[in-house]
Amino acid sequence: MTIAELDKSGLQPERPARSSLLWVVALIAAMTVMRCIFAAALDLRTDEAYYWTWSKESALSFLDHPPMIAWFIRFGTAIFGDTDFGVRFAGLLAMPISQLLLADIVHRVTRDIRAAILAVLMMEAALYYGLLMAKVAPDVALIPFELALVWSLVRLTESGDARWWLAAGFFGGLALLSKLTALMLVPAVVLFIIVPDWRSRWLRSPYLWAAPLIAVAVFSPVLIWNWMHDWASFRFQFVRATAAHDVTLRTLGDYLGLQFGQVGPILLPVVLFGVAVTAWRGFRYRDPVSVLLSAAVLVPFGYFLWKSLTLRVGDTWPMFIWPLGFAATAIDIAKRSREKWPAWIARSSAFWVNAAIASGLVLVVAVFLYYVVSPWNFIGKTDPIGGEAGFAQVASRAESELQATGATWIATDDYRIYAMLRWHLKDRVPVIQINERSRFMGFRDPGFDRIAGHAGLYIAREQDGASLLSSTGAVLTPLGRVQRTWRGRIMDTYVLEKLTGWTPDLSPPPDSRFYKWRQLAERETGRRCLTLAAIVER
């Protein structure tokens, strides 16, 4: 069976053969096993270890992101312990849940099981999901909840039952608890309400207005935490979103290249075309689901495209976009077969969709084999996974120096080093990031009685230069260097120094340079320089 060749004869296409369904199920099972092996075999990346440290805290929220990712990790490690697989387990579970929701969305709109299978296979064939759903991140937590939100609105469209607004509000709140980029879905929901002819009905419905209240109630842990901490995470995100940078085509190229690589060199154009046709159909015929899906893809994709002109878009930031694009594309192909488009368009669509899925699956398997089976490093220091591997070597050297020097705690000025050392040492010794203390508001006592008045071990990247400690009166005694390697290639070098004569303030005041996160500190430094220049000119 060729998945993309949907029936053109009527509104009730025949079901695929049982053998074809079995092959699809077997393929999905094999890909799931592959993701599980990938999750268990590869060391945690630095951000994953950072989120693991959150899972050990009881804070309502965190500076960088809402708390859902910490809850995901706590769930997995409660079952499988503090292992690579345990940290990533909930993310692995998010994939089949997302696929079931995706399939049901498409099937409810098209009543065509082959269209539902097509959407699921597109997700498997995209590197973002077919393999990298094994990497735990806030974006991975966001995907099943955004799909549940859209699923609720599809059920609303299908049944006309206003109570589905309450479910949509609940899942919208969970999406916000996962990552604040869920706010980019709001324009799509607004258009879903006001573009179709039903707008008067829903705008008068109390269920519609109850939905955002439910979302806010579910999101309230983040609001309470921010109210307690001077709205820190909102200010943090605002600084990042409004940071001024020069226009550069390099970051634009990075963004587009990333999408081609992680969605698929063939699949990305196929999906963008499908979304564009879905948008045309939705706004022309005022079809609510078409409007919802197309806007949920095009609005955030366009925003990130615009931001990529001035800054580097993170590799996972657009991750929540494309499952909705897969749904839109599968629905579009099914509807095109019923709208009597020219036969050559149907044939072309079938060819390109099947080529996209086949080539995407090959790419996913090839990347899996490269990281799990092969011994080579073809990309060097820029390898996205190898570039963060090998921290066990740093942790082992740190333990040796702790024993040799009598130091009882470790200090660093980089949250990545802090997270990886905590992960590898499993909190056997206190590890403190001495700066950016706003990241750790509400964290438990790491063992201050083992820090105050005791010698510490300071670890930093060699290329980072002078430390903030240089102006504190702390005494730093060089102990040597340690290299982090991956597959025979030196990925980074770290300096180790014995630290005496200074005790960190774990709760410095907000105006302290040890409190501010790096972006805000840089912005305020820039403002002070501009102010000083203005005074001099006067």
C-alpha positions in Angstrom: 0.0 0.0 0.0 1.1 3.5 -0.8 0.0 5.6 2.2 -0.4 8.8 0.3 -2.7 7.4 -2.4 -6.0 8.2 -0.8 -9.3 7.2 -2.4 -10.8 9.7 -4.8 -14.2 8.2 -5.2 -16.1 9.5 -2.3 -16.3 10.6 1.3 -15.8 7.1 2.8 -12.4 5.8 1.6 -11.8 2.1 2.1 -9.7 1.0 5.1 -6.2 -0.1 4.4 -5.5 -3.8 4.3 -4.8 -5.6 7.6 -1.3 -6.5 6.4 -0.5 -2.8 5.7 -1.7 -1.9 9.2 0.5 -4.6 10.7 3.5 -3.2 8.8 2.8 0.3 10.1 2.4 -1.0 13.7 5.7 -2.9 13.4 7.5 0.1 12.0 6.3 2.4 14.9 7.2 -0.3 17.4 10.7 -0.6 15.9 11.2 3.2 16.0 10.0 3.3 19.6 12.6 0.6 20.6 15.2 2.6 18.7 14.4 5.8 20.7 14.5 3.8 24.0 18.0 2.6 23.1 19.1 6.1 22.1 17.8 7.4 25.4 19.6 4.8 27.5 22.9 4.8 25.6 23.7 8.5 25.3 24.9 10.7 28.1 22.6 13.5 29.2 23.2 16.8 27.5 23.8 19.8 29.7 20.3 21.2 29.6 18.9 17.8 30.4 21.1 17.6 33.5 20.0 21.1 34.4 16.4 20.1 34.2 17.2 17.1 36.3 18.5 19.4 39.1 15.1 21.1 39.0 13.4 17.7 39.6 15.2 17.5 42.9 13.7 20.7 44.1 10.2 21.6 45.5 10.0 25.1 43.9 6.7 26.1 42.3 8.5 27.2 39.1 11.9 28.2 37.8 13.6 31.2 36.2 14.1 29.7 32.7 10.9 27.7 32.3 7.7 26.6 34.0 7.9 23.4 36.1 6.3 20.7 33.9 9.7 19.5 32.6 10.8 18.9 36.2 7.7 17.0 36.9 8.2 14.9 33.8 11.8 14.0 35.0 10.6 13.3 38.6 8.0 10.9 37.2 10.6 9.0 35.1 13.3 8.9 37.8 10.8 7.7 40.4 10.3 4.6 38.2 13.8 4.0 36.7 16.1 5.9 39.2 18.6 8.7 38.4 19.6 7.1 35.1 19.8 8.5 31.6 16.7 6.4 30.7 14.9 7.5 33.8 15.4 11.2 33.1 14.2 10.8 29.5 11.4 8.3 30.1 8.5 10.7 30.3 9.7 12.3 27.1 9.7 8.9 25.4 6.1 8.4 26.7 5.1 11.7 25.3 5.8 10.5 21.8 3.1 7.7 21.6 0.6 9.9 23.4 1.2 12.7 20.9 0.9 10.2 18.0 -2.4 8.9 19.3 -3.8 12.5 19.6 -2.4 13.4 16.2 -4.0 10.3 14.6 -7.4 11.0 16.2 -7.4 14.6 15.2 -6.8 13.7 11.5 -9.2 10.8 11.6 -12.0 12.9 13.1 -11.6 15.5 10.4 -11.2 13.2 7.4 -12.8 9.9 8.6 -9.9 8.3 6.7 -7.6 6.0 8.7 -4.9 6.2 6.0 -4.7 10.0 6.5 -4.3 9.4 10.2 -1.5 6.9 9.5 0.1 9.4 7.2 0.3 12.0 9.9 1.8 9.5 12.4 4.4 8.4 9.8 5.4 12.0 9.1 6.1 12.5 12.8 8.3 9.3 12.8 10.1 10.4 9.7 11.1 13.8 11.1 14.4 13.8 13.1 12.9 16.2 15.6 10.5 13.5 16.7 11.5 10.2 15.3 14.7 10.3 17.4 15.0 13.6 19.3 11.8 13.1 21.3 14.2 11.0 23.4 15.8 14.2 24.5 13.9 15.6 27.5 13.2 19.3 27.1 10.3 21.7 27.9 9.3 21.6 24.2 8.9 17.8 24.4 6.5 18.3 27.4 4.6 21.0 25.5 3.8 18.8 22.4 1.2 16.4 23.9 -0.6 19.2 25.7 -0.8 21.4 22.6 -2.1 18.5 20.7 -4.7 17.8 23.4 -5.7 21.4 23.2 -6.2 21.1 19.4 -7.9 17.7 19.9 -10.4 19.4 22.3 -11.2 22.1 19.7 -11.7 19.5 17.0 -14.1 17.6 19.3 -15.9 21.0 19.8 -16.2 21.4 16.1 -17.4 17.9 15.6 -20.0 17.9 18.3 -21.0 21.5 18.9 -20.8 20.7 22.6 -19.6 23.9 24.4 -18.2 21.9 27.3 -15.2 21.1 25.2 -14.1 24.7 25.8 -13.4 23.6 29.4 -11.1 20.8 28.3 -9.4 23.2 25.9 -8.7 25.6 28.7 -7.4 22.8 30.9 -5.0 21.5 28.3 -4.0 25.1 27.4 -3.0 25.6 31.0 -0.9 22.5 31.0 0.8 23.6 27.8 1.7 26.9 29.5 3.0 25.0 32.4 5.3 23.3 30.0 6.7 26.3 28.1 5.7 29.9 27.6 5.9 29.6 23.9 2.4 28.0 24.1 1.2 31.6 24.0 2.0 31.5 20.3 -1.1 29.3 19.9 -3.4 32.1 21.1 -3.7 33.8 17.7 -4.7 30.5 16.1 -7.4 29.9 18.8 -8.7 33.5 18.4 -8.9 33.0 14.6 -10.7 29.7 15.2 -13.3 31.6 17.1 -13.8 34.7 14.9 -13.3 33.6 11.3 -16.0 30.9 11.0 -19.7 31.9 10.9 -20.2 30.6 14.4 -18.4 33.5 16.1 -21.5 35.1 17.5 -22.5 31.9 19.2 -19.2 31.3 20.8 -18.6 34.8 21.9 -21.9 34.7 23.8 -21.0 31.4 25.4 -20.0 31.4 29.1 -18.0 28.2 28.4 -15.7 30.1 26.0 -14.9 32.7 28.7 -14.5 30.0 31.3 -11.7 28.4 29.3 -9.0 31.1 29.8 -9.9 31.2 33.5 -9.3 27.5 33.7 -6.0 27.9 31.9 -4.9 30.7 34.3 -5.9 28.5 37.3 -3.8 25.6 36.0 -0.9 28.0 35.2 -1.2 29.6 38.7 2.0 27.9 40.1 4.1 30.0 37.7 2.1 33.2 38.5 2.5 32.6 42.2 6.2 31.9 41.9 6.7 35.1 39.8 4.7 37.2 42.2 7.0 36.0 45.0 10.1 36.7 43.0 9.5 40.1 41.4 8.2 38.5 38.1 11.6 37.2 37.4 10.9 34.6 34.8 8.7 37.0 32.8 11.4 39.7 32.9 13.9 37.0 31.9 11.9 36.0 28.8 11.2 39.6 28.0 14.9 40.5 28.0 15.6 37.5 25.7 12.8 38.3 23.3 13.6 42.0 23.0 17.4 41.8 22.9 18.7 44.1 20.2 21.2 42.5 17.7 22.4 43.3 14.3 20.7 41.8 11.3 22.6 38.8 10.0 21.8 36.3 7.3 23.9 33.7 9.1 21.4 33.2 11.9 18.6 33.1 9.3 20.4 30.4 7.4 21.0 28.5 10.7 17.2 28.6 11.4 16.1 27.4 8.0 18.9 24.9 7.8 17.9 23.5 11.2 14.3 23.1 10.0 15.4 21.3 6.8 17.6 19.0 8.9 15.3 18.2 11.7 12.0 18.1 9.9 13.4 16.7 6.7 14.8 18.1 3.4 11.8 16.8 1.5 9.3 16.7 4.3 9.6 20.4 5.3 8.6 21.7 1.8 5.8 19.1 1.7 4.4 20.3 5.0 4.8 24.0 4.3 2.8 23.5 1.0 0.2 21.5 2.8 -0.2 24.1 5.5 -0.4 26.9 2.9 -3.2 25.1 1.1 -4.9 24.4 4.4 -4.7 28.2 5.2 -6.2 29.0 1.8 -9.0 26.5 2.3 -9.7 27.6 5.9 -9.9 31.4 5.2 -11.8 31.0 1.9 -14.4 28.6 3.3 -14.2 29.7 6.9 -13.4 26.2 8.0 -12.6 26.3 11.7 -10.1 23.3 11.9 -8.2 24.5 8.8 -7.9 28.0 10.2 -6.8 26.6 13.6 -4.1 24.3 12.2 -2.7 26.6 9.6 -2.5 29.6 12.0 -0.9 27.4 14.7 1.9 26.6 12.3 2.3 29.8 10.3 2.2 32.3 13.2 5.1 30.8 15.3 7.0 29.8 12.1 6.9 33.4 10.9 7.8 34.8 14.3 10.9 32.6 14.5 11.8 33.4 10.9 11.7 37.1 11.8 13.7 36.6 15.0 16.3 34.6 13.2 17.3 37.7 11.3 18.9 39.0 14.6 19.5 36.1 16.9 20.1 32.3 16.8 16.8 30.4 17.3 17.3 27.5 19.6 17.3 24.0 18.1 14.1 23.0 20.1 12.2 26.3 20.0 10.2 25.5 16.8 9.6 21.8 17.9 6.0 22.4 18.9 5.1 23.7 15.5 5.4 20.7 13.2 3.1 18.1 14.7 0.3 20.5 13.8 1.8 20.9 10.4 1.7 17.1 9.9 -2.0 17.1 10.9 -2.7 19.9 8.4 -0.8 18.2 5.6 -2.5 14.8 6.1 -5.9 16.4 6.2 -5.1 18.5 3.1 -4.1 15.5 1.1 -7.3 13.7 2.1 -9.4 16.7 1.2 -7.6 17.3 -2.1 -8.6 13.7 -3.2 -12.2 14.6 -2.6 -12.2 18.1 -4.1 -11.4 16.7 -7.5 -8.0 18.4 -8.0 -6.3 17.5 -11.2 -5.0 13.9 -11.3 -1.4 15.0 -11.8 -1.5 16.9 -8.5 -2.7 13.8 -6.7 0.1 11.7 -8.2 2.7 14.4 -7.4 1.4 14.6 -3.8 1.6 10.9 -3.4 5.2 10.8 -4.8 6.6 13.6 -2.7 4.9 12.5 0.6 6.1 9.0 0.3 9.6 10.2 -0.7 9.6 12.5 2.3 8.6 9.6 4.7 11.0 7.1 3.2 14.0 9.5 3.1 13.2 10.8 6.6 13.1 7.3 8.1 16.4 6.6 6.5 17.9 9.8 7.9 16.6 9.1 11.4 18.0 5.5 11.4 21.3 6.8 10.0 21.6 9.4 12.8 20.8 6.8 15.4 23.5 4.5 14.1 26.0 7.3 14.0 25.6 8.1 17.6 24.9 4.7 19.1 26.9 2.3 17.0 29.7 4.1 15.1 33.0 5.1 16.7 33.6 8.2 14.6 33.4 11.9 15.0 32.7 13.5 11.6 31.6 16.9 12.8 34.3 17.8 15.4 33.6 20.3 18.2 30.4 21.4 16.6 28.7 18.1 17.0 25.5 18.9 18.9 25.6 15.7 21.1 29.3 15.1 21.2 29.9 18.7 22.0 28.3 18.1 25.4 29.5 14.6 26.1 32.4 13.5 28.2 31.7 15.3 31.4 32.3 12.1 33.4 36.0 12.8 32.8 35.7 16.3 34.4 33.7 14.9 37.3 36.2 12.1 38.0 39.1 14.6 38.0 37.1 16.8 40.4 36.6 14.0 42.8 40.3 13.3 42.8 41.2 16.9 43.5 38.6 17.1 46.3 40.4 14.2 48.0 43.8 15.5 47.4 43.2 19.1 48.6 40.7 18.5 51.3 38.1 20.7 49.6 34.5 20.0 50.5 32.5 21.7 47.8 32.7 22.8 44.2 32.2 26.2 42.7 31.6 27.2 39.1 30.2 30.2 37.2 28.4 28.3 34.4 25.1 26.6 34.9 26.1 23.9 32.4 29.1 22.8 34.4 27.1 23.1 37.6 24.4 20.8 36.2 26.7 18.2 34.8 28.8 18.0 38.0 25.7 17.6 40.1 24.5 14.9 37.7 27.7 12.9 37.7 28.4 13.3 41.4 24.8 12.7 42.4 25.0 15.4 45.1 27.7 13.6 47.1 29.3 17.0 47.4 27.7 20.5 47.2 28.0 22.0 43.8 27.3 25.8 43.6 27.0 28.1 40.7 28.3 31.2 42.4 26.8 33.7 39.9 23.3 33.9 38.3 21.9 33.0 41.6 18.4 34.1 40.3 18.4 30.7 38.6 18.2 29.0 42.0 15.4 30.9 43.8 13.5 28.6 46.1 16.1 25.8 45.9 16.8 23.7 49.0 20.0 24.1 51.1 22.7 22.3 49.2 24.7 21.7 52.4 25.9 25.2 53.4 27.6 23.7 56.6 30.0 22.0 54.2 30.7 25.2 52.4 31.0 28.0 54.9 34.6 28.3 56.2 35.8 25.3 54.1 38.1 25.2 51.0 36.4 24.7 47.7 37.3 23.5 44.2 36.7 26.1 41.5 36.1 24.7 37.9 35.6 26.8 34.8 36.1 26.6 31.1 39.6 27.6 30.1 38.5 30.0 27.4 36.1 31.9 29.7 38.9 34.1 31.1 38.9 35.9 34.5 36.3 34.9 37.1 34.1 37.2 39.1 36.1 35.9 42.1 39.0 38.0 41.1 37.5 41.0 42.9 36.2 39.2 46.0 39.4 38.6 48.0 39.1 34.8 47.3 42.4 33.0 46.9 42.7 30.7 43.9 45.5 28.2 43.7 46.0 26.5 40.3 45.6 22.7 40.3 45.8 22.0 36.6 43.6 21.4 33.6 41.3 18.6 32.5 40.1 17.9 29.0 36.7 16.7 28.0 37.0 14.4 25.0 34.6 12.5 22.7 35.6 9.8 20.3 39.2 10.9 20.4 38.6 14.6 19.9 39.2 17.3 22.6 35.8 19.0 22.9 36.7 21.5 25.7 39.3 22.2 28.4 38.6 23.2 32.0 40.8 24.8 34.7 40.7 23.6 38.3 41.8 25.8 41.2 41.6 25.5 45.0 39.4 28.2 46.4 40.0 29.5 49.9 39.2 32.7 51.8 35.7 33.2 50.4 32.2 31.9 51.0 29.4 32.4 48.4 26.2 34.2 49.2 23.5 31.8 48.1 20.8 34.5 48.2 22.5 37.7 47.1 20.4 40.9 46.7 18.9 41.5 43.2 21.3 44.3 42.5 24.3 42.0 43.0 26.3 40.9 40.0 26.1 37.4 41.6 22.3 37.5 41.3 21.6 38.6 37.8 21.3 36.2 34.9 23.8 36.8 32.1 21.5 38.5 29.6 20.1 41.0 32.1 23.6 41.8 33.4 24.8 42.4 29.9 21.9 44.6 29.1 22.2 46.7 32.3 26.0 47.0 31.7 25.3 48.3 28.2 22.7 50.8 29.6 25.2 52.0 32.2 27.8 52.5 29.5 25.3 54.5 27.3 24.4 56.6 30.3 28.0 57.4 31.2 28.7 58.3 27.5 25.7 60.7 27.6 27.0 62.4 30.7 30.5 62.7 29.3 29.0 64.3 26.1 27.1 66.8 28.1 
